[in-house]
């Protein structure tokens, strides 16, 4: 049987247009994840992995370079399946996913509709709440905000990771920053005290397999959040609460597929979901070592259907993934 030809693609690294300036830590994380994915795909015996560099290598006497859109479309057509890496903000990941499906190729990722919901802080909070999942309340600036003291977080409604996410000591300060900066497309969330963690899932047809329970390292400087790294499987789940939460998230967003990251806060009253990431997250870079099997292979196996959902990992060990050492000017 011919191997599955998989086009692995990183939007930012391949020169895709973005409107927001990306910090070094974000591009560093992207390169790390892309390298990890390529290594995992290359280790699979039934997969031929290719990239835009290999599929669009210039030839002597070739016509002038094509546009980014043309090169991407040609690479999609040259493959059997496509694994896109891109921020979900600005509709980037959703648009790429739709292009792959329009090209009648296998999408190794969540359905575009699930990506659209997950990309919106308001939509994902609503979908999770409707599914009975505890989540951080999310508000537009002009909405009626709850009374009470406490810190507030301001972030882009369609943001990715910690990009442009700010912490304010009270509601008035948060609203004042939005007004004075004329910031558009921002939402507010009450700050929830607790340990910032994440879950690494494999999802298919409303079910999930929890591969890793991760402790996230985040620092705040000049009231802005900076993601520093993750300890993959650095978190216990003695009572199975995180396993149950993983199943609830997958059921609330049933067209999530493949690798999915879920950001959570572990507080006094248990876990609440902060965000759902329908793409590779930093923890993926240490996942293979942590669980002792190839996570890309687990995703490829899902092409056989829900019956191919992997068994729980036989063993887990803590693996540190460092994204940024928090240098000056980060």
N, C-alpha and C positions, 0 to 999 in steps of 0.2 A: 504494500500500500504506500502511495506517495506521501511524504511528510506534509504536515500542515504548514503552509508558508505564512508566517506571522510577521506583519509589518508593525514594529514597535516604534512609536512616534512621540517625541516630546515637543510640544508646541513652542515653548519659550526657547529651548536650546536650538531649534531649527530655524529661528528667526521670525516667528509669528509676531504680529503686531499687538502691542499692549498699550493701553492709554495711561496706566499708572506706572510710575517708576518703581522698579522692584529692588529691594535691598539685596546686598550680597548674600545674606543668609538664605534668602528664598531661592536664588539661582543655584547656590551651593547645594541646597537640599534637592532641587530638581535634578542636578547632575548626579548626585549620589543615588537617587531612586532609579534614574534611567540606567545607570551602570548595574545596579542590583537586578533590575528586571532583565536586562540583556544577558547577564550571567545565568540567571535562572532559566530563561528560555533556551539559551544555548546548551544547557545541560540536559534538555529533554530529548530523548532519542527519536521521537516522532514529530519533531518540530524543526523547520528551517526558519531561522530568525533573520530578518533583514531590517534595514533602516533607510531613512531618506538618503543618507550618504551613499549607501551601497546600491540603491535602486535608481538614484539620479546622478550617478557619477558622470562627470562631463567626458565626452569623447572627442578625439581629435577631429577638427573640422565641423563640430556640431554647431547648430543654430544658437543664437544668443540665448542667455539664461532665461528660463521661463519664470513667470510670477510664482509667488509662494503658493497661491491657490491652485495653479496648474500643476505644479510639482507634487503637491499633496494628492490631488485627484489621480494623477498618473501612478503614484506609488500605491494608492488604494487599489486601483485596478490590477496592479501587478501582483497582489497578494490574495490569499484566501481569507485571512482574518486580520483585523487591525486592533492593536492595543494602544489607545490614545492616552497620553499624559498631558494634562492641561489644567489650568485653574478653572474652577466652575464659575468664577465671576465673569461679568460682562457677556454671559451666554457663550463663552468660548468652548467649554467642554460639550455643552448641549449641541452647539452648531456642528462641531466636528463629528459627534456621534450621529447626528442626522445625515451628514454627508456620507458617512461610511455605510449607513443603511440604504441611502438612495443609490449608492454605488453597488448595492446587492452583495455586500461583503459581510462576513461575520464580525459583529461588534463584541469585543472582549471587554465589556463594561456594562454599566447599568443603562436601562432604556432612557432615551432622551427626556421623556416625561418625568422620570424619577430624578434625573439630573437637574431639570428645571425647578422642581420643588426643593431639592436639597440646596440649590444655589441661593435660594431666598430665605433669609432668616425668618421672615414672617410666615411664609408658606410652610416651611418645614416645622416650625413650632406649632402651627395650627394642625397639620397632618398628624404629628405625633400626639398632640393632646386629644384629638379625635380618636386615636387608637389606644387611648388610655395610658400613654407613656408620660411619666413625669418629666417636664421640660422647663427650662428657664423662661419666664414670661418675657415677651418681646413686644415693644411698642413703637409706633411712629411718633415723631416729636410733637405732633399736634394732638395726639390722643390724650384722653383723660388718664393721667398717671396716678397710681395709688399713693395715698398719703403715707407719711412716716419718714423717719430719718434713715440714713445709710448711704453707702456709696452706689454709684451708677456707672455702667459701662456704655460707651458709645462706639458703634462700629458700622462699617458700610453694610447696607442691607443685603448686598450680593458679594460680600467680601470673601476672601480665601485665607484661611489660617489666621494669624495675628495681624495681618497687614492693616495698618491704619486703625488699630483698636486702642481706645483710650479709657483711662480710669479717672473718675471724678469723685470728690468727697461727698457730694450731695447732688440732688436732682437739679437744683437751681444752677449749679456750676456747669452741669452737663448741657442743659438747655441753652445757657448763655454761650457756651463754646459753639454750639450749632448755629446760633443766631449770628454771632460776631464773625464767624468764619464763612458764613453763607454756604455752609456745607449742605449738599443735596444728597438724597438717597441714604441717609443714616437712620439707624434705629437705636433705641435705648433698651437696656436690660438692667434690672437691679443686680447689684453685685452679690453673688452667692459665695459665702465663705466655705472653704473646704479644700480638698486635695484635687488638683487638676489631673485627670487621667484620660485614657482612651481605650477603646476596644478595637481589635482587628478582627474583622468578620469575613467569612465567605458566605455570600447570599445567593439564593436561587428560589424563585417562585414563592416568596413570602416566608421562607425558612432561612435560618442562619446557623453557621457553625462558628463558635467562638474560638479563634486560634490563639489570641494573645490578649492579655490584660496589662496595660502599659501605664507606667507613671510618667507624666509629662513634666518637663522642666521649663518654666516660664519665669522671666524676670520683668519687672516694671521699672522703667527709667524715664524721667521727665513725663510722667503719667501715661506712657505708652507701653504696651505689652511687647515683649520680644521672646520668641520661641527659641530655646537653646538646645533641646534634644529630648530624647525619650529613652526610658529603660524598658525594653520590651520584656513582657512577662515579669515585670517587677512588682506585680500586684497580686494579692491572693483573692480567692473567691470561695471562702470556706463554706458559706451557706448557699452558694449557687445563685445569689441575687443578680450577679452580672450576667450569668448565662441566661437567666429569665429575661433580663433587660434586652439582651441581644435578640432574643426571639420576638419580643414585643416590637422592637424597632423594625425588624424585617417584615413583620405582619402589617405594621402601619404603612410601610412603603414597599408593597409587594413586587414592584418591578425593579428594585435594586438587584443587581446581578454581579457576581464576581467579587473582587476585593472591595470592601467598604470599611472606612474608618468612622468611629463614633466618638466624639469628644464628650466627656462627662465630668461632673463635679461630684465628688464624694463628700457629703456634708453630714451633719448630725442626724438628719432624717433619711439618710440613704443617698442613692445616686439620682441625679437629675441630668438629662441630656442637654448639652450645650449646642451641639452641631452634628450634622451628618455629612460625611465626605465621600462622594461616590467616585473615588479615585484612590491612587496609592497615597499613603501618608508616610511620614518619616519612619514609623515603626516597621514598615515593610523592609527597610534596609537591613534590619537585624532579625527578620522573621525566620528565614531559612535556618540560620544558626540556632535560633531559640527553640524551634519546634522539631528540628532534625529532619525535615522533609521540605520539598520544593513547593513553595506556595503558588508559583506560576503554573506548575503542573496540576495543582488542585483546581485552579480556575479552568484550565484547558479541559480537564476531565468533566466539568459541568456541561460541556457541549453534548454529552451523552444523556443529559436530562437530570431531573431532581434526584433520581436514584443514585447518582454518582456523588452526592454530597459526601464530603470526606468524613471519616470517623474522627472523634476528638483526638487531639495530639496525644501520643503515648507518653510523652515527657515534655516538660518545658523548663528552660533555664533562662535566667535573667541575662540580657545582652544590652549594653549601652550603645545608643546611637547619638552621636554629637553632631549638631547642626551648626552651632555658632558658639564661639568662646566669648561672645559679648564684647567685641572690641570697640574702641572709640569710633564714633561715626556710624555705628551699625544701624 
